[in-house]
Amino acid sequence: MLGSTFPRNLTKLKTGSSRISTGWPWYNHTVRLGSWSKYNFSTHAGSHDDIKTSTSHFSPIPLQELALGYNPQIKGRPYLPGSTSGGFPEFLPGPQEGSSFPKAYEVKNSQQYDVKGWSLVCRQLIDEELAIHGAILIRNLPLSSMGDFQNFLQNLNFKFFEHGVTGYRTPLGGHVYTASDDPPEVTIEPHNECSYSPLFPKKIVMFCLREPNPSCGGETVLLKSQDLTASLDPKVIQKFEAKKIRYQAFLPNKDTGAGLQKSWQDRFWMDDPKEVQTILELNGWSYSWDKGKNLRYWYLNSPVIQHPITGEKIWFNQITSYNASYFRALPLYENTGDSMKDDQFPFHCYYGDGSDIEPEVLQHIREVMWSYAVGFWWRTFDVAVLDNQQVLHGRMGWTGDRKLVTSLIAE
């Protein structure tokens, strides 16, 4: 799941250094700087001198080609929190008639340039149109392997997001990861990637290596942040803005039994609580130890941001997906979740003052999210680019074959 968990790879603190590798945001980080203006895009497939406007290389994809072909069930869907409520929509719709969300293009002549050349064309397209549409789907690029996609990414020449990649993912090299290693039967709620953190990717690039089987799920779910923000109860937004959000992690003590979760000893790669506290304090986290030497640590963050290009105030957080109610719905906790307290799950969130977020508020947010969500049908070797601040993404549970990989972009 994109953005489903936060500390993943914490490494031991070196003497005299506060640098750690973590899915949380407060450590010194390094990104690979690009040199877009200086890159030499030579190609064997054709000259780039004729590149004038990126859209001249594409044709719009007819809406019917993105249609789902069936009605994916949302209401009452297994492993989807809140779906049994009367306010949930019955089905997930495809892209709507008259809408340009996602904006979908097909390459007119894939042989016109090599992969590097198409990276240049697509970089222009992204720069010109992503902030307008929020999501762009590109079909028929000359990409047919993981290596092609990695080459394409490198030559887009964006800065990669490297402060720590969250979620259950496997690194595949070249700044590419599996989109999610969550069980396929799980439907992932729409969310903005790393929106729990002050540091988050600005763009997400996805590549379909194997399209889902027809009518078997696996659709990527998209939702415009501005639709969600405009439709939430203003009183809900105001309360969160006033109190902020407290994101909390729980790491059990290995010596007393970690159960289904990774212990703090395994997460931090150390056995001395004082060393762990040093890391937490250096990075500004609050923490507490209970009698069993189990660790809880947390920080506060805003529920909204301002988009740097559009200037809009955007609902930008992971209140629902970093909540115990989400974990209780997962297959992993099917037999134990009801007996666990909220703060015994890997992650949970509260109002900033530590008070509980009302169940009806969580349900309201989920119902509004799914009411505006749309899904689209992947084809093998499609590329999609999302503005992470304007668009929430999720995934329908699926059966059969499906393989999607992703890369997170810092700028």
C-alpha positions as CSV (number, residue, x, y, z in Angstrom):
1,M,0.0,0.0,0.0
2,L,1.3,3.4,-0.9
3,G,1.7,5.2,2.4
4,S,0.3,2.5,4.6
5,T,2.9,2.4,7.2
6,F,5.5,4.7,8.5
7,P,8.8,3.7,10.1
8,R,10.2,0.9,7.9
9,N,14.0,1.1,7.8
10,L,15.5,2.8,10.8
11,T,19.2,2.3,11.1
12,K,21.5,2.6,14.1
13,L,22.6,6.1,15.0
14,K,26.3,6.7,14.3
15,T,28.4,8.5,16.8
16,G,28.3,12.2,16.3
17,S,25.6,11.9,13.7
18,S,21.8,12.5,13.7
19,R,21.3,10.8,10.3
20,I,19.0,7.8,10.2
21,S,17.1,6.1,7.5
22,T,13.4,6.0,8.3
23,G,10.0,6.3,6.9
24,W,9.4,9.2,9.2
25,P,10.3,12.7,8.1
26,W,12.7,14.5,10.5
27,Y,16.1,13.3,9.6
28,N,18.8,14.8,7.4
29,H,18.2,13.4,3.9
30,T,19.9,13.5,0.5
31,V,18.2,13.6,-2.9
32,R,19.8,12.9,-6.2
33,L,19.9,16.3,-8.0
34,G,19.1,16.3,-11.7
35,S,20.5,18.5,-14.4
36,W,17.6,18.9,-16.7
37,S,18.8,21.9,-18.7
38,K,22.2,20.3,-19.4
39,Y,21.2,16.8,-20.4
40,N,22.0,15.7,-23.9
41,F,19.1,13.8,-25.3
42,S,20.7,12.0,-28.3
43,T,18.6,9.2,-29.9
44,H,18.8,6.5,-32.5
45,A,15.1,6.6,-33.2
46,G,15.0,10.2,-34.5
47,S,16.1,13.8,-33.8
48,H,14.6,15.7,-30.9
49,D,15.0,19.0,-32.8
50,D,11.4,18.7,-34.1
51,I,10.0,18.6,-30.6
52,K,7.9,21.8,-30.2
53,T,4.9,21.0,-28.1
54,S,4.4,17.8,-26.2
55,T,0.7,17.3,-27.0
56,S,1.4,17.1,-30.7
57,H,2.8,13.6,-30.1
58,F,-0.4,12.3,-28.5
59,S,-4.0,11.5,-29.3
60,P,-6.7,11.6,-26.6
61,I,-7.9,8.1,-25.5
62,P,-11.6,7.6,-25.9
63,L,-13.5,7.4,-22.6
64,Q,-14.8,3.9,-23.4
65,E,-11.2,2.5,-23.5
66,L,-10.8,3.5,-19.8
67,A,-14.2,2.0,-18.8
68,L,-14.1,-0.7,-16.3
69,G,-16.4,-3.1,-18.2
70,Y,-18.2,-4.1,-15.0
71,N,-19.4,-2.6,-11.7
72,P,-16.8,-3.2,-8.9
73,Q,-18.7,-3.6,-5.6
74,I,-17.8,-1.1,-2.9
75,K,-20.6,-1.3,-0.4
76,G,-20.2,-4.3,1.8
77,R,-16.8,-5.1,0.3
78,P,-14.6,-7.4,2.5
79,Y,-11.6,-5.8,4.1
80,L,-12.8,-2.3,3.4
81,P,-13.5,-0.2,6.5
82,G,-16.9,1.4,6.8
83,S,-18.2,-0.3,3.7
84,T,-21.2,-1.8,5.5
85,S,-22.6,1.7,6.2
86,G,-25.7,2.9,4.4
87,G,-23.8,6.0,3.2
88,F,-21.3,4.0,1.1
89,P,-21.8,4.0,-2.7
90,E,-22.8,0.7,-4.2
91,F,-20.2,0.6,-6.9
92,L,-17.0,2.2,-8.1
93,P,-17.6,4.1,-11.3
94,G,-15.2,4.6,-14.2
95,P,-14.1,7.9,-15.6
96,Q,-17.1,10.1,-16.0
97,E,-18.5,11.4,-19.4
98,G,-17.2,14.8,-20.1
99,S,-14.5,14.6,-17.5
100,S,-10.7,14.7,-18.2
101,F,-9.9,12.8,-15.0
102,P,-7.6,11.2,-15.5
103,K,-6.4,12.9,-18.6
104,A,-5.5,10.1,-20.9
105,Y,-3.3,10.1,-24.0
106,E,-2.0,7.6,-26.5
107,V,1.3,8.0,-28.3
108,K,0.7,8.5,-32.0
109,N,4.0,7.0,-33.2
110,S,5.9,5.1,-30.6
111,Q,8.9,4.6,-33.0
112,Q,9.4,8.3,-33.4
113,Y,11.9,8.5,-30.5
114,D,13.8,6.1,-28.3
115,V,13.0,5.9,-24.5
116,K,15.2,8.9,-23.8
117,G,13.4,10.9,-26.4
118,W,10.0,10.0,-25.0
119,S,11.2,10.9,-21.6
120,L,11.8,14.5,-22.9
121,V,8.4,14.6,-24.5
122,C,6.6,13.3,-21.4
123,R,8.5,15.7,-19.2
124,Q,7.1,18.5,-21.2
125,L,3.6,17.1,-21.0
126,I,3.9,16.6,-17.2
127,D,5.2,20.2,-16.7
128,E,2.5,21.6,-18.9
129,E,-0.6,19.6,-17.8
130,L,-0.2,17.8,-14.5
131,A,-1.1,20.7,-12.4
132,I,-4.2,21.3,-14.5
133,H,-5.6,17.7,-14.6
134,G,-4.0,16.1,-11.5
135,A,-3.6,12.8,-13.2
136,I,-2.2,11.8,-16.6
137,L,-2.4,8.4,-18.2
138,I,0.0,7.7,-21.1
139,R,-0.5,4.6,-23.4
140,N,1.6,3.1,-26.2
141,L,5.0,4.4,-25.1
142,P,7.9,2.1,-26.3
143,L,8.3,0.6,-22.8
144,S,8.1,-3.2,-22.4
145,S,10.2,-4.1,-19.4
146,M,11.3,-2.9,-16.0
147,G,14.6,-1.8,-17.5
148,D,12.7,0.4,-20.0
149,F,10.7,2.0,-17.2
150,Q,13.8,2.6,-15.1
151,N,15.5,4.2,-18.1
152,F,12.4,6.3,-18.8
153,L,12.3,7.5,-15.2
154,Q,16.0,8.5,-15.1
155,N,15.7,10.6,-18.2
156,L,12.6,12.4,-16.9
157,N,15.3,14.0,-14.8
158,F,13.2,14.6,-11.7
159,K,14.6,14.5,-8.2
160,F,13.6,11.3,-6.6
161,F,11.9,11.2,-3.2
162,E,14.5,9.5,-1.0
163,H,13.9,10.5,2.6
164,G,12.4,7.0,3.4
165,V,9.9,5.1,1.4
166,T,6.9,4.0,3.3
167,G,4.4,1.3,2.9
168,Y,4.7,-2.5,2.4
169,R,6.9,-2.3,-0.7
170,T,9.8,-4.1,-2.2
171,P,12.7,-2.1,-3.7
172,L,13.4,-3.2,-7.3
173,G,16.3,-0.9,-8.2
174,G,16.5,2.4,-10.0
175,H,14.2,4.2,-7.6
176,V,11.4,1.7,-8.5
177,Y,9.3,-0.2,-5.9
178,T,6.4,-2.6,-6.0
179,A,3.3,-0.4,-5.7
180,S,2.2,-2.4,-2.6
181,D,2.9,-5.7,-1.0
182,D,-0.4,-5.6,0.9
183,P,-2.5,-8.8,0.4
184,P,-4.3,-8.7,-3.0
185,E,-7.7,-9.1,-1.3
186,V,-7.3,-5.9,0.6
187,T,-8.9,-2.7,-0.9
188,I,-6.6,0.2,-0.1
189,E,-8.4,3.4,0.9
190,P,-7.7,6.5,-1.2
191,H,-4.9,8.6,0.3
192,N,-2.2,11.1,-0.6
193,E,1.2,9.5,-0.3
194,C,3.1,10.4,2.9
195,S,0.5,13.0,3.8
196,Y,1.1,12.2,7.5
197,S,4.5,13.9,7.1
198,P,5.9,17.4,6.5
199,L,8.0,15.7,3.8
200,F,6.1,14.0,1.0
201,P,6.5,13.2,-2.7
202,K,5.0,15.8,-5.0
203,K,4.4,13.3,-7.8
204,I,3.9,9.6,-8.2
205,V,4.8,7.7,-11.4
206,M,3.2,4.2,-11.9
207,F,3.9,1.6,-14.5
208,C,1.8,-1.4,-15.3
209,L,3.9,-4.5,-16.0
210,R,0.8,-6.8,-16.1
211,E,-2.7,-5.7,-16.4
212,P,-5.4,-7.2,-14.1
213,N,-7.6,-9.9,-15.4
214,P,-11.0,-8.6,-16.7
215,S,-13.6,-8.1,-14.0
216,C,-11.2,-9.4,-11.3
217,G,-10.5,-6.1,-9.5
218,G,-7.1,-4.4,-9.2
219,E,-8.3,-1.0,-10.5
220,T,-6.4,2.0,-9.4
221,V,-8.8,4.4,-7.5
222,L,-8.4,8.1,-8.0
223,L,-10.0,11.0,-6.2
224,K,-9.5,14.8,-6.5
225,S,-8.4,16.4,-3.3
226,Q,-10.5,19.5,-4.1
227,D,-13.7,17.5,-4.4
228,L,-13.0,15.9,-1.0
229,T,-12.2,19.2,0.7
230,A,-15.2,20.9,-0.7
231,S,-17.6,18.1,0.3
232,L,-16.4,17.4,3.9
233,D,-18.4,19.0,6.7
234,P,-16.7,22.4,7.3
235,K,-17.0,21.8,11.1
236,V,-15.0,18.6,10.7
237,I,-12.2,20.4,8.9
238,Q,-12.3,23.3,11.4
239,K,-11.9,21.0,14.4
240,F,-8.9,19.2,12.9
241,E,-7.3,22.5,11.9
242,A,-7.7,23.8,15.4
243,K,-6.5,20.6,17.2
244,K,-4.2,19.1,14.5
245,I,-3.6,15.3,14.1
246,R,-1.5,13.1,16.4
247,Y,0.0,10.2,14.5
248,Q,1.2,7.5,16.8
249,A,3.2,4.3,16.3
250,F,3.3,1.3,18.6
251,L,6.3,-1.1,18.8
252,P,6.1,-4.0,21.2
253,N,9.0,-5.3,23.3
254,K,10.5,-8.4,21.7
255,D,11.2,-9.9,25.1
256,T,7.5,-10.0,26.1
257,G,6.3,-11.1,22.7
258,A,5.8,-8.9,19.6
259,G,3.0,-11.0,18.2
260,L,2.0,-9.9,14.7
261,Q,4.1,-6.7,14.8
262,K,7.8,-5.9,14.5
263,S,9.4,-5.1,17.9
264,W,11.2,-1.8,18.6
265,Q,14.4,-3.8,18.9
266,D,14.0,-5.1,15.3
267,R,12.8,-1.7,14.0
268,F,15.6,0.3,15.4
269,W,18.3,-2.4,15.3
270,M,19.2,-1.9,18.9
271,D,18.4,-3.3,22.3
272,D,19.1,-0.4,24.6
273,P,16.0,1.8,25.2
274,K,18.3,4.8,25.9
275,E,19.7,4.6,22.4
276,V,16.2,4.5,21.0
277,Q,15.3,7.6,23.1
278,T,18.3,9.4,21.7
279,I,17.0,8.9,18.1
280,L,13.5,10.0,19.1
281,E,14.7,13.1,20.9
282,L,17.1,14.2,18.2
283,N,14.2,14.0,15.7
284,G,11.6,15.8,17.9
285,W,9.3,12.9,18.6
286,S,7.4,12.4,21.8
287,Y,7.4,8.9,23.3
288,S,6.4,6.8,26.2
289,W,7.3,3.3,27.6
290,D,4.7,1.2,29.3
291,K,5.4,-1.3,32.1
292,G,6.1,-4.0,29.6
293,K,8.8,-1.9,27.9
294,N,6.5,-1.5,24.8
295,L,7.2,1.8,22.9
296,R,4.7,4.4,21.7
297,Y,5.9,7.5,19.9
298,W,4.1,10.3,18.1
299,Y,4.1,13.7,16.5
300,L,1.5,16.3,15.5
301,N,0.8,17.4,11.9
302,S,-1.7,19.7,10.1
303,P,-4.7,18.2,8.3
304,V,-4.4,20.6,5.4
305,I,-1.8,22.1,3.1
306,Q,-1.8,24.8,0.4
307,H,-1.1,23.7,-3.1
308,P,2.0,25.6,-4.3
309,I,0.7,26.1,-7.8
310,T,-3.1,26.3,-7.5
311,G,-3.1,28.0,-4.1
312,E,-6.0,25.9,-3.0
313,K,-6.3,24.7,0.6
314,I,-6.3,20.9,0.4
315,W,-7.4,18.2,2.8
316,F,-4.1,16.3,3.1
317,N,-3.7,13.6,5.7
318,Q,-4.1,9.9,6.5
319,I,-6.6,10.1,9.2
320,T,-8.5,7.0,8.0
321,S,-5.6,4.8,6.7
322,Y,-3.4,5.4,9.8
323,N,-6.3,4.5,12.1
324,A,-6.9,1.4,14.2
325,S,-10.2,1.0,12.3
326,Y,-8.3,0.4,9.1
327,F,-6.1,-2.3,10.6
328,R,-9.0,-4.0,12.3
329,A,-10.5,-4.6,8.8
330,L,-7.3,-6.3,7.5
331,P,-7.1,-10.1,7.1
332,L,-4.0,-10.1,9.4
333,Y,-6.2,-9.0,12.4
334,E,-9.3,-10.8,11.4
335,N,-9.1,-13.1,14.5
336,T,-7.6,-10.7,17.0
337,G,-8.5,-7.2,16.1
338,D,-11.7,-6.9,18.1
339,S,-9.8,-7.8,21.3
340,M,-7.0,-5.2,20.7
341,K,-7.0,-1.7,22.0
342,D,-6.6,1.1,19.4
343,D,-3.1,1.9,20.6
344,Q,-2.0,-1.7,20.2
345,F,-2.1,-1.6,16.4
346,P,1.0,-0.5,14.5
347,F,-0.4,2.9,13.9
348,H,-3.3,5.0,15.2
349,C,-4.2,8.7,15.1
350,Y,-6.0,11.0,17.5
351,Y,-6.8,14.7,17.6
352,G,-3.7,16.6,18.5
353,D,-4.8,16.9,22.1
354,G,-4.8,13.1,22.4
355,S,-8.6,12.8,22.4
356,D,-10.2,10.1,20.2
357,I,-11.5,10.9,16.7
358,E,-15.2,10.2,16.7
359,P,-16.2,7.0,14.7
360,E,-18.9,9.0,12.9
361,V,-16.2,11.5,11.8
362,L,-14.1,8.7,10.3
363,Q,-17.2,7.3,8.6
364,H,-18.1,10.6,7.2
365,I,-14.7,11.1,5.7
366,R,-14.7,7.6,4.2
367,E,-18.2,8.0,2.7
368,V,-17.3,11.3,1.0
369,M,-14.0,9.8,-0.3
370,W,-15.6,6.9,-2.0
371,S,-18.5,9.0,-3.3
372,Y,-16.1,10.9,-5.5
373,A,-13.7,8.1,-6.3
374,V,-13.3,6.7,-9.9
375,G,-11.4,3.7,-11.2
376,F,-9.8,3.1,-14.5
377,W,-8.7,0.0,-16.5
378,W,-5.0,-0.5,-16.8
379,R,-3.4,-1.9,-19.9
380,T,0.0,-3.5,-19.8
381,F,2.9,-1.0,-20.2
382,D,0.6,2.0,-19.4
383,V,2.3,4.9,-17.4
384,A,0.3,7.1,-15.0
385,V,1.6,10.3,-13.3
386,L,-0.2,11.7,-10.3
387,D,0.0,15.1,-8.6
388,N,0.2,13.8,-5.1
389,Q,-1.1,17.0,-3.6
390,Q,-4.2,17.2,-5.8
391,V,-5.1,13.5,-6.2
392,L,-5.7,10.7,-3.7
393,H,-5.0,7.2,-5.0
394,G,-6.0,3.7,-3.8
395,R,-6.5,0.2,-5.0
396,M,-9.4,-2.2,-5.4
397,G,-8.7,-5.7,-4.1
398,W,-8.1,-8.3,-6.8
399,T,-7.7,-11.9,-7.8
400,G,-5.5,-13.4,-10.5
401,D,-2.6,-11.6,-12.2
402,R,-1.6,-8.0,-11.7
403,K,1.8,-6.2,-11.4
404,L,2.2,-2.5,-10.9
405,V,5.4,-0.7,-9.9
406,T,5.9,2.9,-8.8
407,S,8.4,5.6,-8.2
408,L,8.1,8.7,-5.9
409,I,9.2,12.1,-7.1
410,A,10.3,14.8,-4.8
411,E,9.5,17.9,-6.9
